[in-house]
């Protein structure tokens, strides 16, 4: 520490506060704070908390947990690599601290700043930036961990305050890199006329028994909208069930993952009825981009009649093909269909995320170029991706659509060659994909693809099919009316 008069006065006051805390009786703290302090070693308490939050299966809780862990990691890295080596402050003498309060293993690192306090503040602040409710619930725990460091005699109060300030700063730094959902522009436009359905009257919901948490979410729909009709069916019964439901109610509801929503969207657009999406799959990309995270979000929109018009992506054989397919999220040729096949094969055994990692490993290992002829050229392609509307960067990769009615296809192509998968992955981690020499992007309303080999697979919204030799991709602008909660100021 610097020996200036200002630092001496500050240090003296800090030691006086420490002595005051050491000589005071803290009711009920003796049995709690030392154990709590030990449980936070190496961030173990916060990793366990993140696991509990993740187990709730709430998208908001999961995002909050991930943000909290990322903030903790940044704070811990800063404390251990910079802060503790810059200010080499000795630990306080613990003579005045009752022996029963002291830790069995006293830390040997420097005292300033408090790493435990930095981790606690970073995790809680990171969580709170994504979910105020979870942040408020965890704030007392974070405060107690920080307080325990003074209580057990291993830090001065100033160390704790500096660590907490550093932790909060780390949480805001992570938010600067990856915005929270609250910072994103309101999803979907323009507003559409749709009937308000109090208690779900005239709503028929089809739930896919094979989709993620669809059955549990269907029960929530029944309780929230008691007048709605909820039909549960197996995947092979979905087309018939959706057709009947669209003809029977004023609004078609669907509960399932993106593949189920895709099928319901095509039926709703053709019949001309609004669609209500209840997220019940593993990822629920379309629902999340609409601003729908929970069943309650859709229920609120139905009761108030809040809806928007969105585009549908379309693919058809050749420029004049009538047998069209539709996508609400993405269409792809190349390695992604293989990734989907591997994921679907292994997800029942090892879980969706692990199966996705296995699929990514397989396609990166077994790279095979795809003969294709997009718009007149004939390069070898490793991947052709088309998004329904433009995907924006949310952190290191494209992950979110701000506008679901922009009339555009977000086309991304990865050329074949030497290790294009590895080069693309490196470029994605380093910055925008357009920096990759093997990657090309284009935003257009139509794309013609020719020269596909027999047996080529295509994927759309997680479903896999055989591709014809020629394909045309285009858009149906504002073809679908979908309920979503109005964004409040």
N, C-alpha and C positions, 0 to 999 in steps of 0.2 A: 504494500500500500504506500502511496505517496505521503511524505511526512509534512505536508503543508498544514498550517493552522486550521484551515477549513476541514481537512480530512481528519485531523486529530480530534476536533470538536465532534464531528459526525461519528467517529469511531467510539469516542467516550460515551456519547448518548446511546449508541447501539449496545455497548457493553452494559450500561446502566439498565437498559430495558431487559437484556438477557438476565442479569442478576435479579431483577424484580420478578421475572417469570419463574426463575429457578427457586426462589424462596417462597413463592405463594402456593397455597393448596388449590388444586384443580379438582373439584368434585367429580367423581365417576370417571375421571380420565385415566387413572392408573391402570385399569384393566383393559382399556381400549386403545389409547394412542400409541404405546410402544408396539403392540401387535400390528396396528394399522400401518405404522411407519415401516416395519419389516416387510409387510405384505406388498408394499409399493417398490421394493428393491427390484431393479432392472425392469421396471414397468409392469411387473407381473399382475398387479391389481388391475391396471388399466387394460391389459390384454384380455384378462378374464371378463372384465366388464364389456369390452367390445364383443367378445364371443357370446355373451348373454344377449346383447342387443341384436346381434346378427341372427340368433336363434328365434327371435320374434317374427321373422319373415316380413317385417314391415319395411318397404323400400326406403322410407325416410329414416328409420332407425338404422338400417344397414349403411346408408350413405353417411349418417352422422357418425357411426362407429368407425368407418373407413377414414373419414376426415379427422376424427380424433386421433387415430393411430398415426396418420401421416403427420399431423401437427406435433405429436409426441416425438416422433422420429427426428423431425427437424430440430426441435428444441434440444433433445438429448445430444444430437450431433454438434450443435453449436456450443452447448455447455462444455462438452468433453474435449472438443478440439480447439476451441478458441478461448472461451471465457475463463475457465479454470487455470489456463496457462498464462493469461494476461494479468490476472490479479491473484497473486499467491498469498492469500490470507490464511493464517493459521486457524485451526478449529478452536472454539472456546474451551477454556478449562472447565471441566465438569465437576469440580470439587463441591460447588454449591448445589448441584442437582442431586436429589435423593437417589440412592443406589437403586431402589426399586424401579425408578423411571428410566434409568440408563439402558442403552442397548448392550447386548452381550458382546457384539462385535462392533467396535467403534470404527467409523470410516477413517481411512488414512489419506484420502485425497484432500486437496485444499478446500477451504470453507466457502469461498465466494465464486459464483452464486450457488444456491441450493439446487442440485439436480432434481431431487424429488419434487420440490415446489415447481420447478420449470415443467416437469413432465405432467404433474397434476393439472397445472393451469393450462398447459397446451392441450391436453386431452379434453378437459371440460369446456374450454373456450371453443375448440374445434367442433365438438358435439353441439354446443349451443348455437354456433353460426348456422348449422344445418337444421337443428330442431330445438326450439326454445324450451319445449316441454322436457325433453331429455336433459338439456343443459341445466334447467332449474332443479331437476331431480338429483343430478350428480354434483351440483355446486357444494352442498354441505360436505360431501365426501372429499372433494378436492380441497376445500378449506381445512378440513380435519387433518389430511395428510400433510399439508404445508405447516399447520400449527404443531403437529407432532414432532417436527424437526427441531423446533425451539424447546418443546416440552422435554424431549429426551436429551437435550444438551449438546446436540451435534452441529447446530447452526445458530448464528446470531439472527435476530429479527431482520436486519438489513439484508442478509443473505437470502432469506425467504422472500422478501419483497422483490429483490432484484431477479430472483429465479422466476417468480410468478409473472413479473413484467416481461421477461424474456419469453416465457411460455405463451403468453397472450399474443406477443408479437409474432411468434412462429405460427400460431393459428391464423392470424391475419395474412401472413406471407403465403401460406398454403391457399387461402381464399383468393389471393391475388393471382395465383397460378391456375387454380381450378375454381371457377365461380360456384357459389351455392345455387340451388334451384331458385331461391328468392331473388337472385340477381339477374336471372335470365329474362329475356323479353316474354311477355304473355304469349303462350303458344296458341296456334290456330287462328285463322281468320278466313272469310269475314263472318260476322254473326248471321245466324239463320233462324227463320221462323220454325218453331217446333212446339208441339203441344205440351203444356204442363200436366203432369200426371200425379195428382195427390195420392199418396199411399200406393202408387204403382198401378192405378186403374188403367186397363187397356194395354198393359205391357206384358209381353210374352218373352221369357228369358230361356234360352237354350244353354245348358251347361254340359261341357264335355267331361265325362267321367275320367278320361285318361290324362287330362291337363292338370299338372302341378297341384295347386290347392283349390281347384274349381269347385269341388263338392263342399268344402268348408266355406268358401265364399258364397256359394249358392244358398247356404243356410243363413248367412248374414243378410242376403237379399230378401229372403222370406221374412225375416224379422223386421227389417227396415221398411219394406214395401209389402205389407200384408195382402194387398189386393192384386199384386202381380201374380201371374202364372209362371211357375218355374218347371221346366222340363229337363230331366237328366237323361243323357243318352250316351251310347258308346260311339267311338269315332266313325264306324261304318254307317251309323244311323244319322250322322250330322246333316248331310245334304237334305234328306227328306224332312227331318225335324225342323230345320231352318226354313224351308219352303213353306211348311204348314204354319209355323209360327208367324212368318211375315204376312201370310194371308189372313191370320186369325186376329191379330192385334193392330193397334194404331202405331205401335213402336216395337221394333225387334230388338231384343236384348241378347247379349252373348256373354258367357262366362267361360274363359279359357285362355290359352296362350295365343301367340301371334298367328299361328297356322289356323286356329279356330276362328279368330277374328277376321282373317283374310277371307275365309269362306262366307262368313256372315256378312261382311262388307259387300261382296259381290252380289249376294242375294238381296240385301237392302237397297243397293243402287239400282238393280234391275226392276225390283217391285216398286220402288219409289217411296219407301218408308224410312223414317229416321232410325239410327242405330244407337243403342246404349251399350257401352263396353264396360264390363266388370272384370278387372284384371285378375286372372286365375291361373296364369302360366308361370314359367320360370323367370323370364326376362321382361315380358310385357312392354316392348319398345313403343308400340303404337300408342298405348294408353299413357305411358309416361310422357311422350312428346305432346300429348293433348293436355297434360297437366293433371292426369288421373293417376293417383297412387293407391288409393284405397276404395273399397266398395262404397264407402260413405260419400266420396267425391261425386260419383255418378248419381247416387241417390239424391243428393242436393240439387244437381243439375236437372234431374227429371222433375222434381217437385216444383222448381222455379221456371222450367222451360228454357234453360240456357243451352244453346247449341251453336255449332259453327259448321261451315261447309269446308270439305277437304277434298283434295285430288285423289284419284285412283291411278296407279300405274297399270299399264296394259302391255302384254306381249302376245304376239300372234304369228302364225306361220306365214312368212312372206308379207309383202306390203298390202295385199288384199285378202289375207286370210281371215276367215270368219270365226274359226274355233279359237277364241281368245282366252287367255288367263289373266288374272289380276294380281296386283301386289300393293299392299298398304305401306310396306317398309322398303324391302330391297329385292332385287333380282340379280342373279350372278351366274356366270359361266366359268369353268376352269376348276380351280382347286377347292373352292368353297363347297360345292355339292359333295365332294368327298369328305370334307370336314363334317358336314351335316350327317352323312351316313355313319361315320365313326361315332359321332356324338350320340346319335339315336340308338346305335347298337350297344354302347357301353353305359349310357346314363342310368338304365335301371339297375346296373350292378355297382357302379362306383359314384353315381351322382352326376348332375349336369355339368358343374364347373370342371370337375376332374376329367370328365369325358371330353369337354371342349379343349382342355389342354392336350389330351391325348390326340385328338383330331388335328390340332395345330402342329404338333410334333410330327405326325405322320405326313401331312402335306408339305411341311418344310423339308422332310427327309426325302420324300419321293416326288421331286419336282418334275412335272412333265408339261411341256408347252402345249398349248391348245391351238390348232390351226383355225384361223378365223379371218374374216374379211370385213372389218367395220368400216362402213362408208367408203368402200372402194379400194382401200389399201389391203395388203395381205401380210401383216406381221404375225409372228408366233406369239400367242398370248399365254401368260401364266394365269391371269385372272381378269375377268371383265365384270365390273360391278356397276349397277345402276340403282340409285336411291330414288324413292318417290319423294321428291322435293330435296332441297339442298341441305346437306348435313354440315353442321358447324363444328369447330373444334371446341371441346370441353375438356381442357387438359392436353395430354400428349397425342390424342387421336380424335378423328371425327366421331361424335357420339350423340349429337342432339340436333333436332330440327326446330327452328324457331317459327317457321311458316309452313303450314301443311297445305297451302293452296297457292303456291307460287308458279304453277304451270311448268315446272322444270324437272328434268331428270338429272341427277347428280352422277355423271358417268366417270368412272375411274378405271383405267386399264393398266395392267402390269405386263410389260413385254417379257418374253422368254429370253433365255441366254444363260450366262454363267451365274449360278446361285442368285436368281432374282428374288427369291423368298427371303433369304438372309439379308440382302441389300435393302429390300423394302422394309423389313423389320427394323434394321438399324436406322433408316431414314425416319421411320415413324417415331422412334424413341428420341431422335435428335431434334425433330422439328416438323414443320409442315411437310406432308407427303409430296407436294409439288417439287421439293428440292431433290427428290430421288431421280437419278438419271433413267431408271427403268419404269418410272411411273408417269402417266399422263392423265390429265383431268379435263373434263368438258361439261358444260351445263347447256342442255339443249332440250327441246320439246319432243325430239324424235331421233331414233338411232336405228339404222339398218345393219344387220349382221348376216353375212353369207359365208359359205364354204365350211360349215361345221361338219366334222367327221361323223359318220354313223355311230351311234352309241354314246355320243356326247351327252353329259348330264347338265341340267340346269337346276337352280334352286331359287325359290321365291318364298319369302317369309317363313323360312325353316322347312319348307316342303321340297322334295326332290322329284324331278320328272325327266323324261327323255326329251332332248332338244331336236327340232327339225333341222334340216340342212340350212334353211334361211329363216331369219327372225326379224320382226319389226317391233321395236319398243316405242311406245308413245304414252300420252297422258289423256285422261278424261278429267278436264278441269272442273273442280267444285262439284263432282258427281255424287258426293255422299254427304248427308247431314248427320252429324254425330253430336251427342250430348257431351258437354264438358262444363265443369263449374266455372262461373264467371270469376275473372281475376279481380280481386278487391284491391283498391288503392291502399 
